[in-house]
Amino acid sequence: MKINNRLKKIGDLVEANSFCLDVGCDHALLDIYLQKERKKIKTIASDIAKGPLEQARKNIEKEHLEKEIELRLGPGLKPYTDEIDTIIISGMGGRNIIGICKEDLSVLKKVKTLILSPNNYQEDVKRFICQNGFYIEKEEFVKDKNFIYQIIIFQKGKRKYSKKEYFMGPVFLEKKGPLFQEYYKREYESRKILLKILPKKHIYKRWKLKKEMEMIQKEID
């Protein structure tokens, strides 16, 4: 079964012997990949809607993995049970991810690993998760078609991060690389355009954009 680059990268980052809850399971493509290619990983595929979950069921049956992948209907982290040690959330907006985690903070206290790939507001996600008992262990960029996505792995523990580290990623800043350059050049250009069209009365927003552009320029020059 075909899987996109983003989901494959997430699957490759899951630790062996993990028990994962895949939130918003995207027709269970990640869960199927984990069972067929990674082994020794247990998964529960969950979704808030019956439609995607029914399609997930069909995909799982097609691959004869009914005994390996459990399906659960429910919002956010509600399908969690105590055996699970890893939460995976991919392909959602950052504020949606924060809302899901905020709704069930007790779950965050129980799991050891979060693998998150927000579509936006990555800085807000990193700040929120780190303020709730985790640190950033890994960060990866993955390019899928013309889009570049961030994948962040959080582990239980505490570390302090600067504004720049939350904004650009502490691990990204250490290793950089071609996708780092491409991603943040795009971020710089988008802010440059926004700054041109943003009315001057938005003083704080304009100041914030300029500061972010300064941080980016120092790291990509």
Beta strands, then each sheet from edge to edge (+ up, - down):
strand 1: 19-23
strand 2: 42-47
strand 3: 69-73
strand 4: 86-90
strand 5: 113-117
strand 6: 134-144
strand 7: 147-156
sheet 1: 3+ 2+ 1+ 4+ 5+ 7- 6+
end
